[in-house]
């Protein structure tokens, strides 16, 4: 549903951006990083440039969890999506 999708996108994007900014400097301004950009300080040895894959996993997991605990989309939206996914043949 839309709530799960939005929550997933926010978690994935924010976690990735914050992780990168912590090591590369806020808005990439040198001298404004919170931690040194060395392997000794990286979370689980993941370099900031590669953290997007982790952000994608967090996005997917968050979207699934939030979708399970929120109301499904209205019936007419479910039919609309079904009609788009399975085209009618002539």
N, C-alpha and C positions, 0 to 999 in steps of 0.2 A: 504494500500500500504506500501511499505518498508519504506518510509519517515516517515509515521505516527507511524509505529512500532518502528523504531529506536528512534524517539523523545520521544515516550511514555516510552520506557525502560530507556532512559537517565534521564528523569524527575523523574520517580519512584525510580530508584536506587539512584540518587544523593540526592533527598529530604530525603530519608530514612537514608542514610549514614551520611549526614550532621546533621540531627536531633539527631542521636545517638551520633555522635562524640561531638556535642556541650555539651551534658550532661555527657557523659562517658569519655571524654578526647579524644583528637585527636589520632587515632590509638590505643585507649584504654590505653594510657599512663596517669597514675594518676597525677593530678596536672595540666594537660593541658586542662581541660574542661573550657568552656566559661561561663557556668551557673551552679549553684549548682544543683545536681541531687535530687531535692526534688519536691514534688507535687505542691508546691507554684509557681514554675517556669515553670512547664511543660505546653506546649501549649494545651489549652482546657482540661487539666488534663490527657493527654495521656502520659503514661510512655514510655520512649525510646524503651524498648523491644517490645512494641506493635505497634510502628509506622509503621511497615511493611504493615499493613492493609491499612493505609492511603496512603502509597506509591503505593500500588496496585491500589487504586482508582484514584490517580493522573495519574498513567500510563495509565489506561483505558481511562480516560477523555482526556488526551493529545493525545493519539493515534487516538481517534475519531475526535477530532477537527482538527488536522493536516491532517488527511486523507481526510476530507471534503474540505480542501482548497488547496490540491495539486493534480497533475495529476494522473489519474488512471494508473495501470500497463499496459504494452503493451498487445495487444490482444492475442498474442501467450502465454503469461504467464497466462492470465485469462483462456484460454482453457486448459493449462497444469494443473492448479489447479482444474478446473472443472472435468477433466478426472481422477484425483487422488481421488477427493472426491466422485464421482459417478462411481464406477467400471462398466465396461461393462460385461454383462452376456453372456455366450456362448450358 
